[in-house]
Amino acid sequence: MPWLKLLHITSVIVWCGALLYLPAAIAAAAGPDRAAAFDPPRRHVLRAVFTLVATPAALLAIGSGTAIFVFYGPLAPWLIAKLATVSLLVLGHAACGALILRAESDTGGGVRGRCWAIAGTSLLWLAGIAWLVLRKPL
């Protein structure tokens, strides 16, 4: 089932790209020119990227990864570590959603620092997942 692996890899790439893009876009929207960033035509762009790109890609990545596990492999220690790291990435995804809500509200203070923290930790988790996948036993 190479199509399943292709679906998994493609959805992971889209999800990870969105998780790296969203914190930067949220920080830019919560910056000094906040009023221009949240005018009516651009108000829903961050939410649309989150709900229409990042979340479906995350669900596809997790679902196809689960299907690969069910069809192909036994439970191994590296897989448990990978799943734990993916769960941390899911927390970063949820934090991006919370930051979008906070940036849209009038209490957008402190959003920029949190955005960079989420981007940094997401990058760390992504590197950890890549390392675990590339170093897995054959």
Secondary structure as UniProt FT lines:
FT   HELIX           2..29
FT   TURN            32..33
FT   HELIX           34..37
FT   TURN            40..44
FT   HELIX           45..48
FT   HELIX           49..54
FT   HELIX           55..72
FT   HELIX           77..104
FT   TURN            109..110
FT   HELIX           111..134
//
